[in-house]
Amino acid sequence: MRIGSARELFERIAGWADRHSPQTLFLRALIIIVVPMLLLQALSAWWFYSQRGDNVTNRLALLLVRDLRMLIAMRSDFPDDQHRAWILNHARSDLLLFVSFRKGIVREFKVPEYFDIVAREVQGALDADLKRPYYLDNNVGGNQILVEIQLTDGDVMDVLVPHVRLTFGSSIAYVLAQLGLALVLFGLAIWFMRRELVPIEHLGVAADALGKGRDVPDFAFSGGTREVRNAATAFQTMRIRLQRSIQQRTEMLAGVSHDLRTPLTRMKLSLAMLPESPEAKELADDVVDMERMIEGYLAFARGEGDEEPTPSDLSEILQDVATGARRDNADVAVGWEGDMEVELRPLAIKRCLTNLTSNALRHGTRAELFATRGRTSVEITVDDDGPGIPPDKHEDVFRAFYRLDESRNIDTGGVGLGLTIARDVARSHGGDVVLGASPLGGLRVLVRLPV
C-alpha cells in the first residue's frame, strides 16, 4: 500500500511538473542546469555566513572584550585627567572605540527577543570574559553598538563600537561576486546548450520537410554529441529506404499495369474479329472495365512520382479542376480565403482534387470547392449534395479497391482508388484527408495541407 501510494504521489508530481514546465528542450535543459546552480549558490552563501561569518564575528567580539578589559585596567592604573584624555584619544584613533566615563550605575540588561549576529556574539563574549555588570544596546543607530560597563569606583564606561570593528567586510562585495560568477556560468551554459541543440533543430526541420514530401538533401553534423550524430545518420538511412521503397512500388505498379496492356490489346483485336453476340459484348465490356482499372493503377502509381514541390498558386489549381469538371456541364462552385501561395506538387494536388470532385459529381448534382489559409495549414473542402457515406464507413472507403457498391459496377463508382489516391497525395505532403457531413446534405471531404 505504501509503495502504491508513493508511486501515485510521484506520478502526480511528475504530471504537474510536465504540465507547468516549459515545452522546449532548450528551456528545460536550462532549468536542469540553473536550478542546481542556484541551490549551490544558496548553500554556499548560507555556509559562508553561518560558519565563516559567525566564526570571524565571534573572534572579533572576543578581541573587543579584551580591548575593553585593557581600557578598564588602564583607567584603573592611571586615574588622573591627563592620562584619561590620553586613553580616550588612543582608544578612538587606534582601537576605533569611542569611550567616555561618567558617574552612575549601568542599566539592567535584558536580552531582547531578537539580536543580530554581531550583537549576539558581543553578548556572548561579554558574558564569557568580562565578569562585570554591563548593558548592551544595538539600536543606537549609525551602525554602532553601545556598551555600558560598571567600574569598581562607581563610574560607568560608555563605549560606542562601530560595526566595522566587528565584521569581516561588506557582504555586498560577496553577493556581487557570487552574482557575477553565476552570470558567467549561466552565459556559458546557454552557449553550450545552444551549440548542442542547433543540430537537433536542424534534424527536426529535415524530418518536417520529409514528412511534407519535400526534398531533403544529404547533411552531416560535424558538431554535436555522438547521440545527435547517430540520430542524423539513422534519419539519412530512413530517408534513403523510404525513397527506395516508394520508387520500387511505383515501378512495380507501373510495370504491372504496362504489361497488362499487351494481353488486353490482343483481346480487343480478337473481339473485333468475332461476330457480334451477347457473349462477345459482355467480354468487350469486361475488357473496357479492365482498361479503366489499369488506368486507376497507373494513377495510383503516379501518386508518389518524381514531381518536386514548388511554390504554387492553389487558387489556380482549384479553378483548373472546376473548369475541367464544367466541360461536362457539371455544376461546380469555387472559392478561397487568404493567401493561396503554397509549396506543393501541383500535378499531384490537381489529381487529388480532380478525383474528389469527380466522386462528388458522380454521386450528387453539384459540388463546391473552398480553400482557407490558416496559421499552419491550408484546408480545402469538397462538398456535394449526394447521399453521403455512413460515418462507420469513413475510414473503410480509403482502403485501396474498397467500394460501397458491392456489385463492383464501374458505372456506379470507380475501381475504388479515388479516395485512396487523394489521401495518398495529401499524406505525401504531410497532410491528410478526412470525411464528414456536408452543409449541402451530402459528403464533405476535408483536405488539410501544411504550410
C-alpha positions as CSV (number, residue, x, y, z in Angstrom):
1,M,0.0,0.0,0.0
2,R,2.8,2.4,0.8
3,I,4.6,1.6,-2.4
4,G,1.5,2.2,-4.4
5,S,0.8,5.5,-2.6
6,A,4.4,6.7,-3.1
7,R,4.2,5.8,-6.8
8,E,0.9,7.6,-7.2
9,L,2.3,10.7,-5.5
10,F,5.4,10.6,-7.6
11,E,3.3,10.3,-10.8
12,R,1.1,13.2,-9.7
13,I,4.2,15.4,-9.1
14,A,5.7,14.3,-12.4
15,G,2.4,15.1,-14.2
16,W,2.2,18.5,-12.5
17,A,5.8,19.3,-13.4
18,D,5.3,18.2,-17.0
19,R,2.2,20.4,-17.4
20,H,3.8,23.5,-15.9
21,S,7.3,23.2,-17.2
22,P,8.4,24.8,-20.5
23,Q,7.7,22.8,-23.6
24,T,11.0,23.4,-25.4
25,L,14.1,21.3,-24.8
26,F,16.3,24.4,-24.6
27,L,14.3,25.9,-21.6
28,R,14.0,22.5,-19.8
29,A,17.8,21.9,-20.2
30,L,18.4,25.4,-18.8
31,I,16.2,24.7,-15.8
32,I,18.1,21.5,-15.2
33,I,21.4,23.5,-15.2
34,V,20.2,26.6,-13.5
35,V,18.3,25.1,-10.6
36,P,21.3,23.1,-9.2
37,M,23.4,26.2,-9.8
38,L,21.1,28.4,-7.7
39,L,20.9,25.8,-5.0
40,L,24.7,25.5,-4.9
41,Q,25.0,29.3,-4.7
42,A,22.4,29.5,-1.9
43,L,24.1,26.7,0.1
44,S,27.5,28.2,-0.3
45,A,26.2,31.6,0.8
46,W,24.5,30.0,3.8
47,W,27.6,28.2,4.8
48,F,29.7,31.3,4.3
49,Y,27.6,33.4,6.6
50,S,26.6,30.8,9.1
51,Q,30.1,29.2,9.5
52,R,32.8,31.6,8.4
53,G,30.8,34.7,9.2
54,D,29.9,33.6,12.7
55,N,33.4,32.4,13.5
56,V,35.0,35.6,12.4
57,T,32.5,37.8,14.2
58,N,33.0,35.7,17.4
59,R,36.8,36.2,17.2
60,L,36.3,39.9,16.7
61,A,33.9,40.1,19.6
62,L,36.5,38.4,21.9
63,L,39.1,40.8,20.7
64,L,36.7,43.7,21.6
65,V,36.2,42.4,25.1
66,R,40.0,42.1,25.6
67,D,40.4,45.7,24.4
68,L,37.7,46.8,26.8
69,R,39.4,45.0,29.7
70,M,42.7,46.7,28.7
71,L,41.0,50.1,28.8
72,I,39.4,49.3,32.2
73,A,42.9,48.3,33.5
74,M,44.5,51.5,32.2
75,R,41.7,53.6,33.7
76,S,42.3,52.0,37.0
77,D,46.1,52.3,36.8
78,F,46.1,55.9,35.5
79,P,43.1,57.7,37.1
80,D,44.3,61.3,36.6
81,D,42.7,63.5,34.0
82,Q,45.8,63.8,31.8
83,H,46.1,60.0,31.3
84,R,42.4,59.7,30.9
85,A,42.5,62.1,28.0
86,W,45.4,60.1,26.5
87,I,43.4,56.8,26.9
88,L,40.3,58.2,25.2
89,N,42.3,59.7,22.3
90,H,44.2,56.4,21.6
91,A,41.1,54.3,22.1
92,R,39.4,56.4,19.3
93,S,42.4,56.5,16.9
94,D,44.0,53.1,17.4
95,L,41.1,50.8,18.6
96,L,38.1,52.5,16.8
97,L,36.3,52.8,20.2
98,F,34.6,56.0,21.3
99,V,34.9,55.9,25.0
100,S,33.5,58.2,27.7
101,F,33.3,58.0,31.5
102,R,30.5,59.2,33.8
103,K,29.3,58.7,37.3
104,G,26.3,56.4,37.8
105,I,25.1,52.8,37.6
106,V,24.5,50.8,34.4
107,R,21.0,50.0,33.4
108,E,19.7,46.5,34.0
109,F,20.4,44.5,30.8
110,K,17.7,42.2,29.4
111,V,18.3,40.1,26.3
112,P,15.8,41.3,23.6
113,E,13.7,38.8,21.6
114,Y,15.9,39.4,18.5
115,F,19.6,40.1,18.3
116,D,21.6,40.4,15.1
117,I,24.7,38.2,14.6
118,V,27.1,41.0,15.8
119,A,25.1,41.8,19.0
120,R,24.7,38.1,19.8
121,E,28.4,37.4,19.5
122,V,29.3,40.5,21.6
123,Q,26.9,39.5,24.3
124,G,28.4,36.0,24.4
125,A,31.9,37.4,24.6
126,L,30.9,39.8,27.4
127,D,29.2,37.1,29.4
128,A,32.2,34.8,29.0
129,D,35.2,37.1,29.6
130,L,34.2,40.5,31.1
131,K,32.8,39.4,34.5
132,R,31.3,42.9,35.2
133,P,27.8,44.3,35.1
134,Y,27.1,45.7,31.6
135,Y,24.3,47.0,29.4
136,L,24.2,46.3,25.6
137,D,22.1,48.2,23.1
138,N,22.2,47.5,19.3
139,N,19.5,50.1,18.4
140,V,21.5,53.3,18.8
141,G,21.8,53.8,15.0
142,G,24.7,54.8,12.9
143,N,25.8,51.1,12.6
144,Q,27.1,51.2,16.1
145,I,26.6,49.2,19.4
146,L,26.5,50.8,22.8
147,V,28.2,49.0,25.6
148,E,27.9,50.4,29.2
149,I,30.3,48.8,31.8
150,Q,30.2,49.3,35.5
151,L,33.6,50.2,37.0
152,T,34.6,49.5,40.6
153,D,35.0,53.2,41.6
154,G,31.4,53.9,40.8
155,D,32.0,55.2,37.3
156,V,30.4,53.9,34.1
157,M,32.4,53.5,30.9
158,D,30.3,54.1,27.8
159,V,31.7,52.6,24.6
160,L,30.4,53.1,21.1
161,V,31.6,50.3,18.9
162,P,31.3,50.7,15.1
163,H,30.1,47.6,13.2
164,V,33.2,47.8,11.0
165,R,35.2,46.8,14.2
166,L,33.1,43.6,14.5
167,T,32.5,42.4,10.9
168,F,34.8,40.8,8.3
169,G,33.9,43.1,5.4
170,S,31.0,44.2,3.3
171,S,28.5,41.4,2.3
172,I,27.6,43.4,-0.8
173,A,31.0,42.6,-2.4
174,Y,30.5,38.9,-1.7
175,V,27.0,38.9,-3.1
176,L,28.2,40.8,-6.2
177,A,31.0,38.3,-6.7
178,Q,28.5,35.4,-6.4
179,L,26.1,37.1,-8.9
180,G,28.9,37.8,-11.3
181,L,30.1,34.2,-11.2
182,A,26.6,32.9,-11.6
183,L,26.0,35.1,-14.7
184,V,29.3,33.9,-16.3
185,L,28.4,30.3,-15.7
186,F,24.8,30.9,-16.9
187,G,26.1,32.5,-20.1
188,L,28.5,29.6,-20.7
189,A,25.6,27.2,-20.1
190,I,23.4,29.0,-22.6
191,W,26.2,29.0,-25.2
192,F,26.9,25.3,-24.8
193,M,23.2,24.3,-24.8
194,R,22.5,26.3,-27.9
195,R,25.5,24.7,-29.6
196,E,24.2,21.3,-28.7
197,L,20.6,21.9,-29.7
198,V,21.2,23.5,-33.1
199,P,21.8,20.1,-34.7
200,I,18.6,18.8,-33.2
201,E,16.7,21.7,-34.5
202,H,18.2,21.1,-38.0
203,L,17.2,17.4,-37.7
204,G,13.7,18.4,-36.8
205,V,13.4,20.8,-39.8
206,A,14.7,18.0,-42.1
207,A,12.2,15.5,-40.6
208,D,9.3,18.0,-41.1
209,A,10.4,18.6,-44.7
210,L,10.5,14.9,-45.4
211,G,7.0,14.5,-43.8
212,K,5.7,17.1,-46.2
213,G,7.2,15.3,-49.2
214,R,9.9,17.9,-49.9
215,D,13.4,17.1,-51.0
216,V,15.9,16.7,-48.1
217,P,19.5,17.0,-49.2
218,D,22.2,14.9,-47.6
219,F,23.6,16.5,-44.4
220,A,26.1,15.6,-41.7
221,F,26.7,17.1,-38.3
222,S,30.3,17.7,-37.6
223,G,29.5,19.1,-34.2
224,G,27.0,18.0,-31.5
225,T,27.1,14.9,-29.4
226,R,27.5,11.4,-30.6
227,E,23.8,10.7,-30.0
228,V,22.8,13.5,-32.3
229,R,25.2,12.4,-35.0
230,N,23.8,8.8,-34.7
231,A,20.2,10.2,-35.0
232,A,21.2,12.1,-38.1
233,T,22.7,9.0,-39.6
234,A,19.6,7.0,-38.8
235,F,17.5,9.7,-40.3
236,Q,19.5,9.6,-43.5
237,T,19.2,5.8,-43.7
238,M,15.5,6.0,-43.2
239,R,15.1,8.6,-45.9
240,I,17.0,6.5,-48.4
241,R,15.0,3.4,-47.5
242,L,11.7,5.3,-47.9
243,Q,12.7,6.7,-51.2
244,R,13.8,3.3,-52.4
245,S,10.5,1.7,-51.2
246,I,8.4,4.3,-52.9
247,Q,10.4,4.0,-56.1
248,Q,10.1,0.3,-56.1
249,R,6.3,0.4,-55.5
250,T,5.9,3.0,-58.3
251,E,8.0,1.0,-60.7
252,M,6.2,-2.3,-59.8
253,L,2.7,-0.9,-60.3
254,A,3.7,0.9,-63.5
255,G,5.3,-2.2,-64.8
256,V,2.4,-4.5,-64.0
257,S,-0.1,-2.0,-65.5
258,H,2.1,-1.7,-68.6
259,D,2.4,-5.4,-69.0
260,L,-1.3,-5.9,-68.7
261,R,-1.9,-3.6,-71.7
262,T,-0.4,-6.1,-74.1
263,P,-2.8,-9.0,-73.5
264,L,-5.7,-6.5,-73.3
265,T,-4.7,-5.2,-76.8
266,R,-4.7,-8.8,-78.1
267,M,-8.1,-9.5,-76.5
268,K,-9.5,-6.3,-78.2
269,L,-8.2,-7.4,-81.6
270,S,-9.6,-10.9,-81.1
271,L,-13.0,-9.4,-80.1
272,A,-13.0,-7.2,-83.1
273,M,-12.7,-10.2,-85.4
274,L,-15.5,-12.2,-83.7
275,P,-19.1,-11.9,-84.9
276,E,-21.5,-9.9,-82.7
277,S,-23.1,-11.8,-79.9
278,P,-24.2,-11.3,-76.3
279,E,-21.1,-13.2,-75.1
280,A,-18.8,-11.1,-77.2
281,K,-20.4,-7.9,-75.9
282,E,-20.0,-9.0,-72.3
283,L,-16.4,-9.8,-72.9
284,A,-15.8,-6.4,-74.5
285,D,-17.4,-4.7,-71.5
286,D,-15.0,-6.7,-69.3
287,V,-12.0,-5.5,-71.3
288,V,-13.2,-1.9,-71.0
289,D,-13.5,-2.3,-67.2
290,M,-10.0,-3.8,-67.1
291,E,-8.7,-0.8,-69.0
292,R,-10.3,1.6,-66.5
293,M,-8.8,-0.4,-63.7
294,I,-5.3,-0.3,-65.2
295,E,-5.7,3.5,-65.6
296,G,-6.6,3.7,-62.0
297,Y,-3.5,1.6,-61.0
298,L,-1.3,3.9,-63.1
299,A,-2.8,7.0,-61.4
300,F,-2.2,5.4,-58.0
301,A,1.4,4.6,-59.0
302,R,1.9,8.3,-60.1
303,G,0.7,9.5,-56.7
304,E,4.3,9.2,-55.4
305,G,6.0,10.2,-58.7
306,D,9.2,12.2,-59.2
307,E,7.4,15.6,-59.2
308,E,9.3,18.1,-57.0
309,P,7.4,20.5,-54.6
310,T,7.3,24.1,-55.9
311,P,5.6,27.3,-54.8
312,S,2.3,27.2,-56.5
313,D,-0.9,29.2,-56.5
314,L,-3.6,26.9,-55.1
315,S,-6.4,29.1,-56.4
316,E,-5.3,28.4,-60.0
317,I,-5.3,24.7,-59.3
318,L,-8.9,24.9,-57.9
319,Q,-10.0,26.9,-60.9
320,D,-8.4,24.3,-63.3
321,V,-10.2,21.5,-61.5
322,A,-13.5,23.3,-61.7
323,T,-13.0,24.2,-65.4
324,G,-12.3,20.5,-66.2
325,A,-15.5,19.4,-64.5
326,R,-17.6,22.1,-66.2
327,R,-16.6,20.8,-69.6
328,D,-19.1,18.0,-68.8
329,N,-21.8,20.6,-67.9
330,A,-21.2,20.0,-64.2
331,D,-22.3,22.5,-61.5
332,V,-19.1,23.3,-59.6
333,A,-18.5,26.4,-57.4
334,V,-15.1,27.5,-56.4
335,G,-13.9,29.9,-53.6
336,W,-10.9,30.6,-51.4
337,E,-9.9,32.9,-48.5
338,G,-6.4,34.0,-47.6
339,D,-3.0,33.7,-49.3
340,M,-3.1,30.7,-51.6
341,E,0.7,30.6,-52.4
342,V,1.7,27.2,-51.1
343,E,4.7,24.9,-51.7
344,L,3.4,21.7,-53.1
345,R,3.4,19.3,-56.0
346,P,0.8,20.9,-58.3
347,L,0.1,17.9,-60.6
348,A,-0.4,15.6,-57.6
349,I,-2.7,18.0,-55.8
350,K,-4.6,18.6,-59.0
351,R,-5.1,14.9,-59.4
352,C,-6.2,14.6,-55.8
353,L,-8.8,17.4,-56.1
354,T,-10.0,16.1,-59.5
355,N,-10.6,12.7,-58.0
356,L,-12.6,14.2,-55.1
357,T,-14.6,16.4,-57.4
358,S,-15.4,13.5,-59.8
359,N,-16.6,11.4,-56.8
360,A,-18.8,14.3,-55.6
361,L,-20.3,14.8,-59.1
362,R,-20.8,11.1,-59.6
363,H,-23.0,10.8,-56.5
364,G,-24.5,14.3,-56.5
365,T,-25.7,17.1,-58.8
366,R,-23.3,19.8,-57.7
367,A,-20.1,20.4,-55.9
368,E,-18.4,23.2,-54.0
369,L,-14.7,23.7,-53.6
370,F,-13.4,26.1,-51.0
371,A,-9.9,26.7,-49.6
372,T,-9.0,28.6,-46.4
373,R,-5.5,29.6,-45.3
374,G,-4.8,29.1,-41.6
375,R,-1.7,29.7,-39.5
376,T,-0.1,26.3,-40.1
377,S,-2.2,24.7,-42.9
378,V,-4.4,25.2,-45.8
379,E,-7.8,23.4,-45.6
380,I,-9.7,22.5,-48.8
381,T,-13.3,21.3,-48.6
382,V,-15.1,19.5,-51.3
383,D,-18.9,19.4,-50.6
384,D,-21.7,17.6,-52.6
385,D,-25.4,17.1,-52.3
386,G,-25.3,13.4,-52.8
387,P,-26.4,10.6,-50.4
388,G,-23.1,10.8,-48.4
389,I,-21.3,7.9,-46.7
390,P,-22.2,6.4,-43.3
391,P,-19.9,7.5,-40.5
392,D,-18.9,3.9,-39.7
393,K,-17.5,3.6,-43.3
394,H,-15.5,6.8,-43.4
395,E,-12.2,5.0,-42.9
396,D,-13.1,1.9,-44.9
397,V,-13.5,3.9,-48.1
398,F,-9.9,5.0,-48.0
399,R,-8.7,1.4,-48.4
400,A,-7.4,0.5,-51.9
401,F,-10.1,-1.1,-54.1
402,Y,-12.8,-0.8,-51.4
403,R,-16.2,0.2,-52.8
404,L,-19.5,0.7,-51.1
405,D,-21.2,-0.7,-54.2
406,E,-20.6,-4.5,-53.7
407,S,-21.8,-5.1,-57.3
408,R,-18.4,-3.7,-58.5
409,N,-20.3,-1.9,-61.3
410,I,-17.9,0.8,-62.6
411,D,-20.9,2.8,-63.8
412,T,-22.0,3.3,-60.2
413,G,-18.5,4.0,-59.0
414,G,-14.8,3.8,-59.9
415,V,-12.3,1.0,-59.2
416,G,-12.0,2.0,-55.5
417,L,-8.9,4.1,-55.8
418,G,-10.1,7.7,-55.9
419,L,-10.1,8.4,-52.2
420,T,-7.0,6.2,-51.7
421,I,-5.1,8.3,-54.2
422,A,-6.4,11.5,-52.7
423,R,-5.3,10.6,-49.2
424,D,-2.0,9.2,-50.5
425,V,-1.3,12.6,-52.2
426,A,-2.2,14.6,-49.1
427,R,-0.2,12.5,-46.8
428,S,2.8,12.7,-49.1
429,H,2.6,16.4,-48.4
430,G,2.5,15.9,-44.7
431,G,-1.3,16.5,-44.6
432,D,-4.4,14.2,-44.6
433,V,-7.9,13.7,-45.9
434,V,-10.9,13.2,-43.6
435,L,-14.6,12.8,-44.3
436,G,-17.6,14.5,-42.6
437,A,-21.1,15.8,-43.2
438,S,-21.7,18.5,-45.8
439,P,-23.9,21.5,-45.3
440,L,-25.3,20.7,-48.8
441,G,-26.7,17.5,-47.4
442,G,-24.1,15.1,-48.8
443,L,-20.5,14.3,-48.1
444,R,-17.7,16.8,-47.1
445,V,-14.1,15.8,-47.9
446,L,-11.6,17.9,-46.0
447,V,-8.1,18.1,-47.4
448,R,-5.5,19.5,-45.0
449,L,-2.1,20.6,-46.3
450,P,0.7,22.0,-44.0
451,V,2.3,25.3,-45.0
